[in-house]
């Protein structure tokens, strides 16, 4: 499957836009367990990464993703942007090695992204973090691809799984970061990291759908 610089930039631009539109919502979720800056920090870091990466001369979509992730990870805007940056960098690096955006290659890139987040963040399912949305999404995406679905269809399944995982964080006791300090008092509150993960994955899916990318294996 082919993917152009223009399409990758559109995906990244829409990711930034959805975070900007939900900045206050993400801050509100973060106010329960953190410093109420998850949305603001993520917006600032994503906007910086997008502005810088669009000025780079590289045309290779995987290189664009890897550079975007690198800039995001080094933005100095907190742990959220750091983990997202490392994840996107790992995704782009894996696709660069594979050489194309064929569905199976994207599966491996998403697995590399998940591995990076879990390794660097030290979180697992049930810890009330972004992993609670990301891991179900990656698993659903892989299952859909192995079942013969197109890239867009697989992302649809991934988004549905991410939303379910996000909502389930309301039932969890936080075990990582600031949410761990709340203990049982955090039950009933939705994790902001899982929420931003869901929102950005949904944005990727909607952009692919609108642009007509990944609807076939050609």
Buried (B, 14 or more C-beta within 10 A) or exposed (E): BEBEBEBBBBBBBBBBBBBBEBBEBBBBBBBBBBEBBBBBBBBBBBBBBBEBBEEEEEEBBBBBBBBBBBBBBBBEBBBBBBBBBBBBBBBBBBBBEBEBBBBEBBBBBBBBBBBBBBEBBEBEBBBBBBBBBBBBBBBBBBBBBEEEBBBBBBBBBBBBBBBBBBBBBBEBBBBBBBBBEBEEEBBEBBBBBBBBBBBBBBBBBBBBBEBEBBBEEE
